[in-house]
Amino acid sequence: MKPILIALICLALAACTTVRPDPGMFEIAEQAITAAEAAGGDEFAPVEMRFAREKLESAKKGMDKEKYQVSMYLVEESEINSELAIEKSRTAKSRRRVNELRKSNEELVERMRATFGSEFK
C-alpha cells in the first residue's frame, strides 16, 4: 500500500510542475512583428506595434523568471497585436487609395463640366 501511495504522490507532484514552453514560440511572435513592420505597422498602427514589442520583451523576461504561463500568454498577445497592426495597415492603405480615387473622380467631373458645361450632369 505504501509504494502505491508514494507513486500517487509522485505522479501528483509531477503533474503540478510547469513545463518549459517551446522556444520556437518566440520566433513565431518575432516573425509576426516583422510581418507587421513590412505591412506598414509602424506608420499606420504604432500603438499596436509598441504593444507587440513590449509584450514580447516582457514574455522573454518572464521566461528568465520561470513564469512560463504568463510568458506564453504574453507571446500570444504579442502575436495578436501584430496581426491587428497588419490589418489596420491594410485598412489604412485601402482607405488612402479610395480617397485618391475619389479625388481623381472629382477632378474628372470638374474637367467634364468645364468642357461640356451644364450639359454634363
Phi, psi and omega in degrees: 000319181299316179297325179293317179297318178296318179296319178295320178295318178297318178296319179296318178293322179295325179291333181278342181290147179269138180266134179293126181292164180295126179295344178295341180295331177290323178297319179297316179295321178294322176295323178295319178295318178298319178295322178293322176298316181295330180280353180099022182300324180295330180275315189262342181216060185296326181293314180296322178295317179297316178299317181299315181293317181296318181292323177295318179296318178296323179295320178295319178294323178296326177295321178296329180267008179061034175260074190292317182298314179297319180297316179297319178298315180294324177296318178298318178296323178298315179297319180296317178297324177294316179296321177296319178298320178298313182292322177295323178294315178299317179297315180297319179294319178295318179297319178298316180295319177299317179296322177296317179294320178299316179297318178298318178296319179298320178295320178297316179299317179297318178296319180295320178294322179294325182281314188255358177068218185286349181291333181274124180246000000 
